[in-house]
Amino acid sequence: MAKKQNKPQPVEEVRIGSIKAAIWRNEGESGPRFNVTFQRLYRTEDGKWLSTNSFSRDDLLVLMKVADATHTRVMQLVGEIREQRQEHSAA
């Protein structure tokens, strides 16, 4: 039996319907940074779930809403990190 590789996992995911954003945390010299990837989930005729980074005209408004909600969550994560840094520097 093959060993499973430890694939990096997103910090969080934001999903509305079939549109999903994954928030990724990357450590840098100046601290953590966040990147986001977007996917559209769909089911094939045989019932298998797949994803694509291609969006149709009808997906765009939902993509915008997911992007807005994801931006809000990333800003919250950045704020939490700043608060933690301030607590550590005050201690």
N, C-alpha and C positions, 0 to 999 in steps of 0.2 A: 504494500500500500504506500503510495507516495505521500510525502510530508507536505502539509499545506504551508504555503508561504504566508508570512505575515504581511498582508497587503496594507498599505496606509489606508486609514479610514477617515472620512470627513468628520469634522468637529460636530457639525449639525447638518440637517437637511431641512429644506423648506419646500413643501409640495402643495400645489393646488391642482386638483384634477390630474391630468397626465403630464403636467409640467413640474419639473423638480430642479432645485438648486442644491448643490453640495458646497458647504463652506469648509475650506481647507486651511489649516494653520501651518505656517512655515516659520521656523526659527531663523532669525537673522542676527547680525552683529548688534543691531540697535534694538533687538527684541522681536517679538512675534509679529508676523504680518498675515493677513488673511486674503486668500484668493477664492474665487467662486467659479464653479462650472455649472452649466445648465444642460438639461436633457429633456427630451420628450419621450415618454414611455408609451409603448404600443404593444398590442398582442397580435401575433401572426395567426394565420388561418388555422394552424394546428394547436393554437392555444399557448404557445411559448411567448414569454415576455421578453422584449428587446427594448433597446433605447437608441436614440439618435440625437445629434445636435443640430438637426435641421428642423425648422419650424415653418408651418404654413401660415397663410394670412390669418386664419381663424385662431391660431395659437398666440398671436402677437400681443393681444391685450392681456391674456392670462400670463404670458411671459413677463410683461411689464409689471403686473401685480406681484408675481413671484420675486422679480428683481427688487421691487420696492420693499417688500417684506424682508428680503435677504439683506438689503442695505441697512435696514433698521436693526436687524439682529447683529450684523457685523459691528455696527457702531456701539451697540450694547456690550459686545465682547471686548472691544477696544477700551470702553469706559471701565469695565470691570478690571482689566489689566492695569489701567492707570491708577485706579483706587488701591489695588494690591501693592503697587510700587510705592505709592504715597504712604501706606500703612507701614511698609517695611523700612522706608527711609525715616519715618517718624519714630520708629522703635529703637 
